[in-house]
């Protein structure tokens, strides 16, 4: 951006004897200067530089006529007159000098070097234009302070990120992993510097353990300046029960059953035990550490077996529902094996209880993959009564089918009998001729027929 041009008189000296030299040189060259202002233009640009870097100031002339160019500092002290440097500051170095340009570099720039620098051209009238040097100061320190080094799942912790002594004030951004979060920033000014502090409130869960929280600075003097802290979150155990044997099929009478309990937590669970829900553990059940073994299943073993694990944060469990089938059973039931409900309503947030081939945990949360070989884990019942109800409904369906077949057979039999009687009509006999089988003629037969004479009288016919 070009500075503002304005006419001015001769430049001030650099102070003392050195300041007189530009005036002497100006007088010596006055005869060679032809005062011409028309068509003469000074051009320069503002300079923005990071503290400690090099700033380059350029004073350029369009349509040069060999007029004298000089550069002055904000205090109006001459830095360069033509190619001569009256000011004894070795940080200023001549980069280029010609009739149309005076270019000077300033090394190791500091805040005190900020301000307006003037380019002057000795024409009639003289011309002047200024350029502004702006010094940027990157943050000198970037620190994250965390309220608690170790947090417990569900807690809300406070993190503060501070960027000190920058110019201009920085903008602080927060990230948790790859997700950007929103913090609250405060700016404090001290002299020409700014200190910015951003506060972040974060509710942590077990999934945040080991995740980096990043504080990133947006500032024109620096690129990709950031710092990070890794979260450390403690959480209660995640429990899983897996079936080692039988590998596939039903849990039948006389066969063995082996279950393994796996628990993960922070800190790692140290207390793990097996129990039978709502009943005592059978005496023939062998518990060895995280394993449960029943060598010879029988129907008295039916029930729900629970594995509990605890650490300093809390306690969790996972359940396995056992139903023992007859040795003749050949079809695997639709519902068999693992079942798990959350310990509390809060744990519903940690997983999906809709039913999959993955057995549930105490908090219904996802765990590191453990291969389960029992094909019967495709779905899970909510209770033992539900399973028995399903078996009874199957028995009722079978009975209903048998009854339907019997009714159908009876209907078919009735139809066949009806058709038979319809085709074979019977011969009907009366008692009128009884006793007349041995009569010699018809009149005698009528007289001897059952009913005797009286009957014959009744059967007489009269013709008129």
Buried (B, 14 or more C-beta within 10 A) or exposed (E): EEBEBEEBEEBBBBEEEBBEBBBEBBEEBEEEBEEEBEEBBBBBBBBEBBBEEBBBBBBBBEEBBEBBBBBBBBEEBBBBBBEBBBBEEEBBBBEBBEEBBBBBBBEEBEEEBBEBBBBBBBBBEBBBBBBBBBBBBBBEEBBBEBEBEEBBBBBEBEBBBBBBBBBBBBEBBBBBEEEEBEBEBEEEEEEEBBBBBBBBEBEBBBBBBEBEBBBBBEBBBBEEBBBEBEBBBBBBBBBBBBBBBBEEBBBBBEBEBBBBBBBBBBEEBEEBBBBBEEEEEEEEBEBEEBEBBBEEBEEEBBBBBBBBBBBEBBBBBBBBBBBBBEEEBEEBBEBBBBBBBBBEEEBEEBBEBEBEBBBBBBBBBEBEEEEBEBBBBBBBBEEBEEBEEEEEEEEEEEEEEEEEEEEEEEEEEEEEEEEEEEEEEEEEEEEEBEBBEEBEEEEEBBBBBEBEEEEBEEEEEEEE
